[in-house]
């Protein structure tokens, strides 16, 4: 009997606990957004549960104890309990970000002035600002000094207690080699009762690095590179002449009117970039809309679903969950994705490799470079001016090809199995080569109206 009981114990509870534990560990240390993961992948728990039960049923049949693989009430309660635990974690995260007081800051908030003596530094100094909780605003100074003002915000049940908390907290400026560091004093790691809102003026030509855990960050009118690492809070950088680097765990980001390259990485919400004379690189998972306008040296966007390279963006790009739109990209364009894609007025070579999303490409002027679009389980629509000249090869597996371009040199055919084929040349001049391939979706070739 003891052997049968051991053989009948299920693997599912232990494996489920390992899975949930890994989710919570990644949430705590890597900023994993649990609601996004479960929103897409929760059926895997049922599939995983069923697969284990099938395996245990076969093993139990061989052992002569078919009851050993039954679903127990304990397993059901374990699944419901762990899902409830994840729901509590999601609710706490939401409360921290959206409920005043940040969900764990008890009592009332009291403000106290922050006084820091000015510090003379070289005009091209390297300056690092470190903060725990609180907003940071940085602007150029009129002279070669670091000047700091702001507020100490303490949470307590009464003003006397808040004053005692705030009295031991301050900000210091330390010289570290040829660099200078601005950092809080008297704040223990993980302290939630105190936050420091800093308004910092530094020399315009200083190189700036900001490290913050929670709070909004604003930087304006700096002439040298700016590097920002932030946990939670909005980030805005504008009117800068050097490169901009941003790494975040959960932030909305806005960068405008920069003369250097921009790199944004990590996890977060919305991204809005406009007026960059350099290039833009976005690498990570951002669940909000990504809006990009006028990036002179192109865009590189890498995520789990998308790998995009634009050599130049004169117009507008917008990417969101399930959708990618690009308008007026004069240079070459290459994208691999699993979303609906809309491209308009690409000026160079176009290479699209897509899955499970419709692809629509439109030209208002005859294309001059080659176009290659590969899709799967979705359709392709290509719109060209009637004056275009091109050489085309189009194949559609289990779908139709519908074209508005007619010529003796264009040969179209279809098989009994439902496959369609179009091949040939159109126009009087020598035009680009167009390759269109898809499966389980139609191909439409239209004349631009």
ZASEMI-230959 format. One record per residue (C-alpha): residue in three letters; z, y, x. Coordinates in pm, whole numbers, padded with zeros to 5 digits, always signed. Each point is the difference from the previous one (the first is absolute). Example, Ala and Ser with C-alpha at 12.3 -4.5 7.8 and 13.67 -1.06 7.14 Angstrom:
BEGIN
ALA+00780-00450+01230SER-00066+00344+00137
This chain:
BEGIN
UNK+00000+00000+00000UNK+00078+00239+00284UNK-00346-00055+00150UNK-00171+00063-00333UNK+00196+00323-00047UNK-00099+00122+00343UNK-00361-00100-00061UNK+00001+00178-00338UNK+00118+00335+00134UNK-00276+00260-00018UNK-00152+00195+00286UNK-00083+00293-00228UNK+00334+00188-00004UNK+00027+00009+00378UNK-00362+00106+00053UNK+00027+00265-00272UNK+00314+00142+00162UNK-00186+00017+00333UNK-00293+00181-00165UNK+00220+00256-00182UNK+00208+00051+00313UNK-00312+00077+00204UNK-00116+00249-00267UNK+00334+00181+00011UNK+00002-00002+00382UNK-00349+00154+00015UNK+00106+00251-00266UNK+00298+00113+00207UNK-00163+00016+00342UNK-00373+00056-00061UNK+00001+00201-00323UNK-00171-00275-00205UNK-00048+00120-00359UNK+00126-00302-00197UNK-00135+00115-00335UNK-00355+00014+00145UNK+00027-00349+00147UNK+00143-00164-00314UNK-00235+00197-00224UNK-00299-00179+00158UNK+00143-00328+00126UNK+00281-00109-00238UNK-00211-00292-00141UNK+00024-00159+00344UNK+00366-00082-00077UNK-00110-00212-00300UNK-00282-00159+00201UNK+00239-00073+00286UNK+00259-00143-00242UNK-00259-00223-00169UNK-00139-00129+00331UNK+00346-00102+00119UNK+00070-00175-00330UNK-00327-00194+00020UNK+00088-00112+00352UNK+00353-00095-00108UNK-00134-00186-00305UNK-00222-00217+00223UNK+00286-00061+00244UNK+00238-00079-00289UNK-00247-00248-00154UNK-00019-00187+00329UNK+00381-00008+00017UNK+00035-00127-00357UNK+00189+00307-00130UNK-00251+00211-00204UNK+00278+00227-00128UNK+00060+00133+00350UNK-00298+00241-00022UNK+00092+00164-00330UNK+00049+00377-00024UNK+00374+00061-00021UNK+00183+00279-00180UNK+00144+00102+00337UNK-00348+00068+00139UNK-00092+00206-00305UNK+00317+00209+00032UNK-00063+00038+00375UNK-00351+00139-00060UNK+00125+00239-00270UNK+00294+00106+00215UNK-00211+00073+00308UNK-00257+00190-00206UNK+00288+00203-00144UNK+00123+00068+00354UNK-00345+00127+00100UNK-00005+00212-00316UNK+00331+00159+00101UNK-00136+00076+00349UNK-00310+00164-00155UNK+00218+00200-00242UNK+00228+00121+00280UNK-00302+00106+00207UNK-00142+00187-00296UNK+00334+00168-00065UNK+00037+00111+00360UNK-00341+00167-00009UNK-00007+00144-00351UNK+00354+00057-00130UNK+00180+00316+00116UNK+00282-00081+00235UNK-00201-00293+00141UNK+00191-00261-00200UNK+00279-00053+00251UNK+00117+00351+00076UNK+00312+00037-00211UNK+00169+00323-00099UNK-00148+00349+00026UNK-00216+00157+00267UNK+00131+00302+00193UNK-00203+00218+00240UNK+00129+00149+00325UNK-00184+00221+00247UNK-00118-00156+00324UNK+00042+00214+00311UNK-00164-00093+00331UNK-00030+00226+00305UNK-00362+00073+00110UNK-00127-00189+00303UNK-00253+00143+00247UNK-00271-00250+00096UNK-00339+00008+00177UNK-00289+00109-00222UNK-00168-00342+00039UNK+00316-00212-00026UNK+00013-00351-00145UNK+00233+00016-00299UNK+00140-00291-00199UNK+00183+00044-00331UNK+00216-00290-00117UNK+00169-00003-00338UNK+00147-00258-00233UNK-00009+00127-00357UNK-00137+00339-00090UNK-00309+00218-00015UNK-00160+00139+00316UNK-00222+00309+00011UNK-00161+00108+00328UNK-00186+00327+00066UNK-00106+00187+00316UNK+00248+00232+00168UNK-00085+00354+00110UNK+00155-00063+00342UNK+00078-00290+00237UNK+00311-00112-00186UNK+00117-00274-00232UNK+00167+00153-00302UNK+00164-00216-00265UNK+00139+00092-00339UNK+00055-00197-00316UNK+00259-00160-00224UNK+00254-00279+00023UNK+00011-00177-00336UNK+00312-00209-00054UNK+00081-00223-00297UNK+00361-00023-00113UNK+00215+00021-00312UNK+00120+00351+00087UNK-00090+00284+00236UNK+00297-00055+00235UNK-00102-00360+00067UNK-00362+00107+00045UNK+00106+00270+00247UNK+00192-00254+00207UNK-00310-00223+00014UNK-00228+00292+00092UNK+00239+00148+00259UNK-00047-00290+00243UNK-00380+00010-00027UNK-00229+00225+00202UNK-00326+00016+00195UNK-00045+00021+00377UNK-00294+00067+00233UNK+00002-00212+00316UNK-00229+00015+00299UNK-00130-00342+00101UNK-00208+00025+00317UNK-00284+00240-00078UNK+00045-00049-00374UNK+00246+00128-00261UNK+00161-00194-00282UNK+00141+00138-00326UNK+00242-00244-00158UNK+00297-00011-00238UNK+00357-00049+00116UNK+00293-00151-00187UNK-00219-00214-00229UNK+00055-00375+00009UNK-00292-00239-00045UNK-00070-00068-00367UNK+00214+00295-00116UNK-00104+00084-00359UNK+00244+00283-00082UNK-00159+00258+00227UNK-00352+00128+00051UNK-00135+00274+00225UNK-00284+00220-00119UNK-00146+00160+00314UNK-00223+00305+00033UNK-00119-00007+00362UNK-00204+00258+00192UNK-00152-00117+00330UNK-00259+00149+00240UNK-00350-00028-00145UNK-00133-00184+00307UNK+00280-00259+00005UNK-00081-00369-00049UNK+00199-00116-00302UNK+00148-00339-00092UNK+00201-00052-00319UNK+00208-00308-00086UNK+00159-00005-00345UNK+00142-00268-00229UNK-00003+00163-00342UNK-00122+00342-00104UNK-00307+00221-00028UNK-00173+00126+00316UNK-00217+00314+00027UNK-00176+00119+00318UNK-00229+00304+00014UNK-00205+00198+00252UNK+00066-00197+00320UNK-00242+00008+00295UNK+00085-00334+00166UNK+00028-00364-00117UNK+00239-00085-00282UNK+00151-00349-00045UNK+00206-00088-00308UNK+00190-00318-00084UNK+00165+00005-00341UNK+00163-00263-00217UNK-00001+00148-00350UNK-00114+00348-00102UNK-00310+00214-00036UNK-00184+00116+00314UNK-00218+00312+00020UNK-00174+00121+00318UNK-00241+00295-00004UNK-00181+00241+00231UNK+00051-00193+00324UNK-00220+00004+00310UNK+00109-00326+00166UNK-00009-00365-00102UNK+00216-00113-00290UNK+00170-00342-00012UNK+00200-00117-00302UNK+00184-00329-00048UNK+00184-00053-00326UNK+00175-00263-00205UNK-00024+00168-00340UNK-00147+00351-00012UNK-00261+00212-00172UNK-00203+00172+00272UNK-00203+00321+00005UNK-00189+00124+00310UNK-00229+00303-00013UNK-00198+00225+00235UNK+00052-00183+00329UNK-00206+00027+00317UNK+00104-00329+00158UNK-00017-00368-00093UNK+00224-00137-00276UNK+00161-00344-00006UNK+00204-00122-00299UNK+00164-00343+00005UNK+00266-00204-00178UNK+00068-00028-00372UNK+00018+00272-00261UNK-00136+00169-00308UNK-00270+00264-00026UNK-00200+00141+00292UNK-00189+00331-00017UNK-00197+00115+00306UNK-00238+00297+00007UNK-00175+00222+00252UNK+00028-00202+00323UNK-00226+00079+00295UNK+00103-00325+00171UNK+00007-00356-00130UNK+00231-00173-00249UNK+00151-00349+00035UNK+00202-00156-00283UNK+00157-00337+00072UNK+00244-00168-00237UNK+00077-00059-00366UNK+00010+00308-00222UNK+00043-00061-00372UNK-00096+00351-00114UNK-00335+00178-00005UNK-00158+00086+00336UNK-00204+00324-00015UNK-00197+00124+00300UNK-00223+00309+00022UNK-00217+00118+00290UNK+00090-00193+00313UNK-00245+00096+00275UNK+00040-00303+00226UNK+00026-00265-00266UNK+00250-00230-00167UNK+00144-00339+00095UNK+00198-00170-00277UNK+00159-00342+00051UNK+00213-00185-00256UNK+00037-00355-00129UNK-00283+00062-00250UNK-00223+00249+00180UNK-00160+00053+00341UNK-00198+00326-00007UNK-00178+00198+00271UNK-00170+00334-00064UNK-00153+00184+00294UNK+00017+00328-00194UNK+00123+00125-00337UNK-00144+00330-00120UNK+00107-00055-00359UNK+00272-00198-00172UNK+00156-00347+00014UNK+00250-00148-00241UNK+00160-00344+00018UNK+00244-00146-00245UNK+00106-00342-00128UNK-00325-00179-00083UNK-00232+00294+00068UNK-00175+00173+00292UNK-00225+00307-00036UNK-00187+00183+00278UNK-00222+00304-00048UNK-00211+00174+00266UNK+00054-00197+00318UNK-00280+00115+00238UNK+00058-00265+00267UNK+00016-00379+00007UNK+00220-00182-00250UNK+00149-00349+00022UNK+00247-00144-00250UNK+00153-00339-00075UNK+00205-00005-00317UNK+00101-00174-00323UNK-00026+00303-00230UNK-00253+00179-00215UNK-00201+00218+00241UNK-00196+00316-00075UNK-00205+00161+00278UNK-00211+00312-00044UNK-00223+00173+00254UNK+00069-00200+00312UNK-00203+00148+00287UNK-00001-00286+00252UNK+00005-00377-00002UNK+00185-00161-00290UNK+00171-00338+00036UNK+00210-00132-00289UNK+00175-00338-00014UNK+00187-00030-00327UNK+00171-00258-00222UNK+00081+00005-00371UNK-00086+00368-00046UNK-00312+00176-00121UNK-00195+00199+00260UNK-00193+00312-00101UNK-00203+00191+00262UNK-00192+00315-00088UNK-00233+00224+00202UNK-00123+00343-00111UNK-00246+00008+00296UNK-00202-00293+00137UNK+00212-00207+00241UNK-00102+00003+00366UNK+00213-00283+00140UNK+00048-00365-00084UNK+00215-00111-00294UNK+00174-00338-00020UNK+00224-00095-00292UNK+00161-00343-00035UNK+00211-00066-00306UNK+00160-00296-00178UNK+00102-00054-00362UNK-00115+00351-00094UNK-00311+00214-00035UNK-00196+00246+00214UNK-00165+00321-00122UNK-00227+00196+00237UNK-00153+00333-00109UNK-00281+00158+00206UNK-00242+00291-00050UNK-00344-00105-00121UNK-00149+00153+00317UNK+00185-00247+00221UNK-00174-00245+00231UNK+00178-00321+00095UNK-00023-00368+00083UNK+00226-00213-00220UNK+00146-00350-00009UNK+00223-00074-00299UNK+00158-00332-00097UNK+00223-00064-00299UNK+00169-00337-00051UNK+00062-00075-00369UNK-00105+00348-00105UNK-00296+00223-00082UNK-00181+00267+00201UNK-00113+00302-00202UNK-00213+00260+00181UNK-00169+00319-00115UNK-00221+00005+00312UNK-00336-00171-00054UNK-00275-00067+00254UNK-00245-00276+00088UNK+00180-00040+00331UNK+00329-00076-00177UNK+00032-00369-00095UNK+00268-00108-00247UNK+00086-00358-00099UNK+00270-00207-00169UNK+00098-00367+00005UNK+00100-00233-00284UNK+00354-00008+00138UNK+00038+00374-00063UNK-00058+00137+00350UNK-00212+00315+00046UNK-00200+00133+00296UNK-00176+00330+00081UNK-00194+00068+00319UNK-00258+00242+00129UNK-00079+00363+00077UNK-00007+00314-00208UNK-00148+00342+00079UNK-00265+00129+00234UNK+00213+00076+00305UNK+00211-00216+00224UNK+00347-00004-00145UNK+00329-00175+00071UNK+00075-00366-00058UNK+00214-00076-00308UNK+00186-00332-00033UNK+00187-00075-00324UNK+00182-00329-00059UNK+00250-00101-00265UNK+00115-00297-00205UNK+00113-00023-00364UNK-00100+00360-00061UNK-00319+00193-00066UNK-00198+00227+00234UNK-00140+00321-00147UNK-00238+00231+00194UNK-00040+00334-00176UNK-00198+00318+00050UNK+00227+00297+00058UNK-00016+00227-00303
